[in-house]
Every structure is written in C-alpha cells, then in structure tokens.
C-alpha cells in the first residue's frame, strides 16, 4: 500500500500563501517515490491578498470566496484539496509543510504577532496529532516556525538556513536551530521532524530542489 502524505498548503503565491515552487517540487518528489499525496488547507479567509505582479496588497476589491486559503491552494493542485478540519492524524502517514508567507500569515500569525503568535486551531490539532502518533513531519523554508510554535515544548531541532533573526525566534519558542546550507536538511530523529531552507536561501526552483528531494526521501523513510 502506498504511503499517504499530507501536504499542508497556505494559499497560492509566496507573498500571501504557499511558495508554489516548493509545493510543486514537494508533490513531484512524493509522486516519483510512489506516495499518495493528500493536499490540505484550512478553510478560512486569507490574512491579506497580495498582487504578485505589483507586490501591493489588494484593497477595496470584491475578492469574495476566491480569497479563501483553500480556494487559493486549489489553484496549485487542480482543485484536489481537502479542508484540514476533515483530516485526522490517523488518515495520513506523514505531513509536509511547504513554505511561503502564508505559513506565517494564515496558518499562524507569526508575521504580525511574533512571539505572541497564534496557530489556526485545526492546523495546531493536526500537527499535534501527527507528532503524538509518532509520524514524521517535514517543514520547508519558513514552515519550521509553525512547527516550533506548536511543538516547542518538545524542543525540536529545526533549520531555516542561516537567518539569525528567525533562528532566534525558533529558539524562543523552544526549538534548537541548526544552521545548514541550502541543499542540506536538519533531521530530528526523536521527534521525527525534517526541515530544509529552500527559498530561505534559494534563488530559483533548481536551487531549492536538492534540499526538498532530500527532505521528502527522509520523511518517507521515517514512516513506520
């Protein structure tokens, strides 16, 4: 039976949602390995909507339901996305979280609230369940911040590359930060957590691919 891996998305587009290259490279690596991919996203309004061409926030527009996180995430996966609220830790064998500012704007409020950040309740529940069931978690780019907020009491080892400010925030949440190069991964064996910098350091998709491939391979190898 193929391994079922949840890919937790936070929208579409690195400025207000999931980093698309990271999401696609993750899904591609999983499919190449024969895993069954289950794209997930919270059913909620986006914290903000950014015009990725101009870089400006879209204000005063009739954005409507299309500005929801799950609707935007559906753009990446051809509509095949499930609400996080409908998925239990028992339904999947592992969870991987691509980066993008949506992680710290939608899945949690770190972008605005820093050390006082709150996590979307269904996202917190799923990450906690996966960890409690001793199933592996992969965190890409800025996603280790989310993992640190939820699982800080477990003192996980994580990497966001070499960004000193974000590394300090991880430590304040209780995590240990391991400085790594772009193509490297940090592996926390006791907590079954794997992380890689990707676009915290990458300049393009090719740059990010090696670390993401290593992360996916390691996460799959940790599935019991």
C-alpha positions in Angstrom: 0.0 0.0 0.0 1.4 3.4 -0.9 2.2 5.9 1.8 -0.2 8.7 2.3 1.4 12.1 2.8 -0.5 15.2 3.6 0.9 18.4 2.0 -0.3 21.4 4.1 -0.8 24.4 1.9 -1.4 28.0 3.0 -2.7 29.6 -0.2 -1.1 30.2 -3.6 1.9 32.5 -4.0 4.8 33.1 -1.8 3.8 36.6 -0.6 0.4 35.6 0.9 0.2 31.8 0.6 2.3 28.8 -0.2 5.5 29.1 -2.2 4.5 27.5 -5.4 7.9 26.1 -6.5 8.3 24.5 -3.1 4.8 23.0 -3.1 5.1 21.6 -6.7 8.6 20.2 -6.0 7.4 18.5 -2.9 4.4 16.9 -4.7 6.6 15.9 -7.6 9.2 14.2 -5.3 6.4 12.4 -3.4 4.8 11.2 -6.6 8.1 10.0 -8.0 8.6 8.0 -4.8 5.2 6.3 -5.3 3.5 8.1 -2.4 -0.2 9.1 -2.3 -0.4 12.9 -2.0 -3.2 14.5 0.0 -3.2 18.3 -0.4 -4.7 20.0 2.7 -5.5 23.6 3.5 -7.6 25.5 6.2 -11.0 26.7 5.1 -10.5 30.3 6.1 -10.1 33.8 4.7 -6.6 34.9 3.8 -4.9 37.3 6.2 -4.3 39.5 3.2 -4.3 39.2 -0.6 -1.2 40.4 -2.5 -1.0 41.3 -6.1 2.1 39.2 -7.0 2.8 41.3 -10.1 2.9 44.7 -8.3 3.7 43.4 -4.8 0.9 45.6 -3.4 -1.9 44.4 -1.1 -5.2 44.1 -3.0 -7.5 46.5 -1.1 -11.0 47.6 -1.8 -11.7 44.9 -4.3 -14.6 42.5 -4.3 -12.4 39.5 -3.7 -15.1 37.3 -2.3 -14.7 33.5 -1.7 -11.8 33.2 -4.1 -9.6 34.9 -1.5 -10.0 32.0 0.9 -6.9 29.9 1.7 -8.4 26.7 0.5 -9.7 28.2 -2.7 -6.2 29.7 -3.5 -4.5 26.4 -2.6 -6.7 24.6 -5.0 -5.0 26.5 -7.8 -1.8 24.6 -7.2 -3.3 21.1 -7.1 -6.0 21.4 -9.8 -8.8 21.6 -7.2 -7.9 18.4 -5.4 -7.6 19.8 -1.9 -9.2 18.8 1.4 -10.0 21.0 4.4 -7.7 20.4 7.3 -10.7 20.1 9.5 -11.8 17.0 7.7 -8.5 15.1 8.2 -7.2 13.3 11.3 -3.6 12.3 12.1 -4.8 8.7 11.6 -5.7 9.4 8.0 -2.2 10.1 6.8 1.3 8.6 7.3 3.2 11.9 7.3 2.8 15.6 6.9 4.9 18.0 4.9 4.5 21.8 5.0 5.9 23.9 2.2 6.9 27.5 3.0 5.7 30.8 1.8 4.5 33.8 3.8 1.0 32.1 4.0 2.5 29.9 6.7 3.2 32.8 9.0 0.2 34.9 7.9 -2.6 32.2 7.5 -1.6 29.0 9.3 -0.3 31.1 12.2 0.1 34.8 13.0 3.9 35.0 13.4 4.2 37.6 10.7 2.2 40.1 12.7 2.4 38.8 16.3 5.9 37.4 16.6 6.4 35.6 19.9 2.7 36.0 20.7 1.7 34.2 17.5 -1.4 32.0 17.5 -2.0 29.0 15.3 -5.1 28.2 13.3 -6.8 25.6 15.6 -7.3 22.9 13.0 -3.7 23.3 11.9 -2.5 23.0 15.5 -4.6 20.0 16.1 -3.3 18.1 13.0 0.3 18.9 13.7 -0.1 17.8 17.3 -1.9 14.6 16.3 0.8 13.7 13.8 3.5 14.2 16.4 1.6 12.3 19.1 1.2 9.3 16.7 5.0 9.4 16.1 4.5 10.1 12.4 7.0 12.3 10.6 6.7 15.9 9.7 8.6 17.8 7.0 9.0 21.6 7.2 10.3 23.6 4.3 11.6 27.2 4.2 9.7 29.3 6.9 7.5 26.4 8.0 9.8 25.4 10.8 8.5 28.5 12.6 5.0 27.0 12.6 6.4 23.6 13.9 8.3 25.4 16.6 5.2 27.3 17.8 3.1 24.1 18.0 5.8 21.6 19.3 8.2 23.9 21.1 7.8 22.0 24.3 9.4 19.0 22.6 12.5 21.2 21.8 12.7 20.1 18.2 15.8 20.6 16.1 15.0 22.7 13.0 16.6 24.7 10.3 15.7 27.8 8.3 19.2 28.0 6.9 21.2 30.9 8.4 18.7 33.7 9.1 19.8 34.9 12.5 16.6 36.7 13.3 14.3 33.8 12.5 16.7 31.3 14.2 16.4 33.4 17.4 12.6 33.2 17.1 12.7 29.5 16.8 14.8 29.3 19.9 12.4 31.5 21.9 9.6 29.0 21.0 11.7 26.2 22.5 13.3 24.8 19.4 17.0 24.2 18.7 18.3 25.8 15.5 20.8 24.0 13.3 22.5 26.2 10.7 22.5 24.5 7.3 23.4 25.1 3.7 20.8 25.4 1.0 20.9 21.8 -0.1 21.1 20.3 3.4 18.4 19.0 5.8 18.1 19.0 9.6 16.9 15.7 11.0 15.4 15.4 14.4 15.2 11.7 14.9 13.4 11.6 18.3 10.6 13.9 17.1 10.6 12.6 13.5 10.9 16.1 12.1 12.9 17.0 9.0 13.5 20.6 7.7 15.3 22.3 4.9 15.9 26.0 4.0 14.7 26.0 0.3 13.7 29.6 -0.5 15.1 31.0 2.7 18.3 30.6 0.7 17.4 29.5 -2.8 17.3 31.9 -5.8 15.3 29.6 -8.1 13.5 26.3 -8.3 16.6 24.4 -9.3 18.4 25.8 -6.2 15.6 24.6 -3.9 15.1 21.1 -5.5 18.0 19.2 -3.9 17.1 20.0 -0.3 13.4 19.3 -0.9 14.2 16.0 -2.5 16.3 15.0 0.4 13.6 16.1 2.9 10.9 14.0 1.1 13.2 11.0 0.9 14.0 11.2 4.6 10.3 11.8 5.6 9.2 8.7 3.7 12.0 6.6 5.2 10.7 7.6 8.7 7.2 6.2 8.1 6.8 3.1 10.2 
